[in-house]
């Protein structure tokens, strides 16, 4: 009786290819700056970053040069990289730009298609869950996504690209404000609910008013007050 043929050997899975070393350092530092693990005023050294990511110093230098161009750090030869704090002027500039873009966008997005309403409802629930878990970085991400979804539905690609260019600044400012004013998280959620209700009702002017009210608190905080 012929023996059964031996089964073919199962090929070994291909190893997962890692991103280039400089990209890994870049993402490590950038994410840590955005979620405030590296706060403004922190001095980072090449040696510490190389050890943290598990690479040599050469890709660290490459990554830091890119981050300096983006305005997140300032390099000091033979000393390291200083994480730059968010200035009051930068915050004011971002809020002013957001007002211009978002008021226009929310008017254009009304009457809103069902898919936009459903997506905003989903993001609002995610934000509530993140807030309940105390994950401030995730709250900032869902907060930003809520507004970006409205901008994308305005149908203006140039405005959408402009808005996306502010992403990193928005996330960093959002986390910083929530650390300084933790009660703003609940207020943010409530104001998003009001905005969503106005969009759902098809009231473009009320929705634009909600945007103005929602963003006005940032200007107040820049002046050191609280609304």
N, C-alpha and C positions, 0 to 999 in steps of 0.2 A: 504494500500500500504506500503510495507516494506521500511524502510528508508535506504539510502545508507550507507554502512559501513564506519565508521570513518577511515580517512586515517592514516596510521602509522606515528607516530611522527618521524621527521627527526633527526637522531642522531647528537649530538653536535660534531663538528670537534675535533679531538684529538689535544691537545696542541703541538706546535712544541717543540721538545726536544732540549735544548741548549747543546752545548759542555760543558765538565767539566770546572769548574771555572779556574783551572790552565791553561787549553788550551786557554781559552779566554784571559787571561792576556798575555800569551806567544805570541799569534797572534797579540794582540794590540801593544805590545812593539816592536815586530820584524818588523811589517809593518811600524810603525812610525820611526824606525831606518833606514829601507831600503829607505823610501821616504823622509828622512831628516826632518821629523817633530821633531824628537829627534836627534839633530846633535851631532857629536863627541864633547866630553867635557861636555855634559849635565849630571847633577846629578839627578837621579830619586830616589824618596823615596817610601817606601812601602805604606805609608799612601796615597800619591797622586795617586798612581797606583790603589790601592784598591778602592778609590773613583771614579776614572775615569772609571773603568770597572764595578763597583758595586758588589764587592766581599769583603771577609774578607782578612786579611793579610796573612793567611796561604797559600792559593794558589798563592799569589804574590811571596812569598819566593820560592815556588816550581818552578814557571815559570822562575824566575831570575837565579836560579841555572842552569837550562837548557840553558838559553841564555849565561851564562858565559862559559859553556862548548863549545858552538859554537863560542866563541871569539867575541861576539858583545858587551858585557859589562864586567866590573870588579866590583865585590862586595866588599864593605867596611863595616865591621860590625858596626852597630849603626849609620851609616851615609847614606847608600843607595847604588845605583848602578850607576857607571860612564859609560856612553856610550863611547866606544872606537873609536877614529878617525881612518880612513884608512891611514896606513903608506905608504910612498913612496916605501919601500921594498915589502910590500904586493902587491901593484899595479904592480910593476915590475915583481914579481913572477907570478901573475895571467896572465899578458900579455904574458910572456914567455911560460907558459903552453898553453894558447889559441893558440899561433902561432904554436906550435908543433901539437896540435890536429886539428886545423882548416885547416891548409895547407894540411895535409894528407887527411882530410875529404872531402875537396872540390875537390881534384883530384879524389878520389874514387867515388864521387857523379856524375861525368861527364863520359859519356853522361847521362844527367838527365832525369828521367821519367817525363811524363807530369804532374803528380800529384804534384811533387816537384816544378816544374815551377809555376803551378797555386797557390800553397800555398805561395811561396815566393812573387809572385805578390800581393796576398791578404794581406800579412803582410806589404809589402811596402806601400800599400795604407792606411792601418791602421796607420802606423807610420806617414805618411803625415798628416792624419786627427788629430792625437793626437798632432802633432807639431803645427798645425794651431790653435788648441784649447788651446795651452800653457800648456798642461798636461805633465809635465816632467817625472813623475813617469810612466805614460802609455807609453811615448816614450821609456823609458829605457826598459820596459817589451817587447814591440814589437821589439826593437833592438835586445835584447837577444834572443827572439823567432826566429828571422830571421836566426841568426847564428846556433842556436840549431837545427833547421830544417835540415840544411845542414849536421850537424854532425850525426843526426839520420839516414840520408839517406846514410851514408858511409857504413852501414852494419856491424859495429863493436860495439857490445853491451858493451864491457868493456870500450871503449873510450866514449861511450854515457853516461855511469854511471859516469865516471871521470868528464866529462864536466858538468853534472848536479850537481855535488858536488860544483861547483864554482858559481852556480846560484846566491846565496845571495850576494856574493862579487861583481859579475858583475853588479847586479842591483844597489847596493849601490854606486859603483864607477861611474856607468853611470849617475845617478842623480847628484852626486857631481860635475862631470865634466861639465854637462850641466848648472848647476848653476854658475860655475866659468867661463865657456866659452860658452855662449848661441849661438854664431855663429857656433859652432860645430854641432848643430842640422841639419842645412841645408847641411853642408858638409857630415855628416853621411848619410843622405838620398841620396845625389848624389853618394857617394861611394857604397852604397848598389845597386843603379841602375846600376853602372858599373859592379859590381860583378854579378848581375843577368844577364846582357847582355852577359857576358863571359860564364856563365853557359848555358844560352839558346843557345849560338853559339856552344857549345860543345868544348870550348877551355880550357882544364884543366890547362895549364900553365899560361894562362892569368888570369884565375880565382884565381889561387894561388898567382899570383903577386898582384891582387886586395886585397886579404886578407892581405898580408904583408903590403901594403900601408895603408890599412884601420886601422890596429892595430898599425902602427908605430907612429901615432900621440899621442897615450897614453904615450909611452916612452918619447916623446918630452915634454909633459906636466908635467911628473914627474920631469924632469930636470928644470922646471920653464920657458920653452920656448914655442913658439907657431909656429906650422907649417902652 
